Amino acid sequence: MLRAITPDELGAPLARYSHAMAVPAGARLVVVSGQLAVRRDGSVPDGVGAQAELIFANIATILAADGMSLADLVRINAYVTDRADMPGYMAVRDKVVADPPPASTLMIVTGFTRPEFRVEIEVIAARI
């Protein structure tokens, strides 16, 4: 069973994530490369919220190809290009993650390969 680690000696996480997730021996891992908000036709939605929704939908598709879902996430690394985009990304993340929420890092970066991209998300999933 996947288990959140929240030591009593630490304060609560600053948002909806876990300080750490324990993955038991024998669990299967899927490591997903950073995903950008690109539809199959190559188009990119406007706004960080729409981009985050598409990215998580694409990640769900990738995980489903190996019998997993967003409920199996143990780690999220996300990158946004503007501090103002953090709440929009976090609102989408908070809607799609299970309980306990995965460990998570959010960084502000200067940009991606194309200027229309506002967020990139990579994940690790585990299934027992």
C-alpha positions in Angstrom: 0.0 0.0 0.0 1.3 3.5 -0.9 1.7 5.5 2.3 2.1 9.2 2.9 4.9 10.2 5.3 4.2 13.2 7.5 6.5 13.4 10.5 5.1 15.1 13.6 8.2 17.2 13.8 7.4 19.0 10.6 4.7 21.6 9.9 1.9 20.7 7.5 2.7 21.0 3.8 2.0 24.4 2.3 -0.5 23.1 -0.1 -2.2 19.8 -1.1 0.7 17.5 -1.3 2.5 15.0 1.0 6.0 15.6 2.4 6.9 12.1 1.1 5.3 8.9 -0.2 6.5 5.4 0.7 6.4 2.9 -2.1 6.6 -0.7 -0.9 9.0 -3.2 -2.2 7.7 -5.0 -5.3 5.7 -2.1 -6.6 5.7 -1.4 -10.3 6.8 2.2 -11.2 6.0 4.3 -14.2 8.2 7.4 -14.8 6.5 9.9 -17.1 8.6 12.4 -19.0 7.7 16.1 -18.7 4.4 16.7 -20.6 3.5 19.9 -22.3 -0.1 20.9 -23.3 -0.2 19.7 -26.9 -3.3 18.2 -28.4 -3.1 15.3 -30.9 -3.6 17.9 -33.7 -0.7 19.9 -32.4 -2.7 22.8 -31.0 -2.1 24.3 -27.6 -4.8 25.7 -25.3 -4.6 29.2 -23.9 -4.1 29.7 -20.2 -2.3 27.7 -17.5 -5.5 26.1 -16.2 -6.5 24.7 -19.6 -3.0 23.6 -20.2 -2.7 21.8 -16.9 -6.1 20.1 -17.5 -4.8 18.8 -20.9 -1.5 17.7 -19.5 -3.1 15.7 -16.6 -5.5 14.2 -19.1 -2.6 13.2 -21.3 -0.7 11.8 -18.3 -3.9 9.8 -17.4 -3.8 8.4 -20.9 -0.1 7.4 -20.6 -0.7 5.8 -17.2 -3.8 3.9 -18.5 -1.7 2.4 -21.2 0.1 0.5 -18.4 -2.9 -0.2 -16.2 -2.5 2.8 -13.9 -4.4 6.0 -13.2 -3.8 9.4 -11.6 -4.7 7.8 -8.3 -1.3 6.0 -8.5 0.8 9.2 -8.5 3.5 9.3 -5.9 5.5 12.3 -7.2 4.7 15.4 -9.3 7.3 17.8 -10.6 5.7 20.9 -12.2 7.1 24.0 -13.8 5.3 27.2 -14.6 6.6 30.3 -16.3 5.0 32.9 -14.1 4.4 33.1 -10.3 0.9 34.3 -11.2 0.2 30.9 -12.9 0.8 29.0 -9.6 -2.8 29.2 -8.4 -4.3 28.1 -11.7 -2.0 25.1 -11.9 -2.5 24.2 -8.3 -6.3 24.3 -8.6 -6.2 21.7 -11.4 -3.6 19.6 -9.6 -5.7 19.6 -6.4 -8.8 18.4 -8.4 -7.0 15.4 -10.0 -4.8 14.0 -7.3 -6.0 11.2 -4.9 -5.8 11.0 -1.1 -3.2 11.0 0.2 -1.9 13.5 -2.3 1.5 12.7 -3.9 4.8 14.4 -3.1 5.1 17.5 -5.2 7.5 20.2 -6.3 6.5 23.4 -8.2 9.1 25.6 -9.8 9.0 28.9 -11.7 11.1 28.7 -14.8 12.0 31.2 -17.5 10.3 29.3 -20.3 9.9 26.2 -22.5 10.7 25.3 -26.1 7.8 27.4 -27.4 6.5 30.6 -25.9 2.8 29.5 -25.7 3.6 26.8 -23.2 2.9 27.9 -19.6 3.3 24.7 -17.6 5.1 21.4 -17.9 4.4 18.4 -15.6 6.3 15.1 -15.0 5.2 12.4 -12.7 6.1 9.1 -11.1 3.3 6.5 -10.5 3.4 3.3 -8.5 1.1 0.3 -8.4 1.4 -2.7 -6.0 
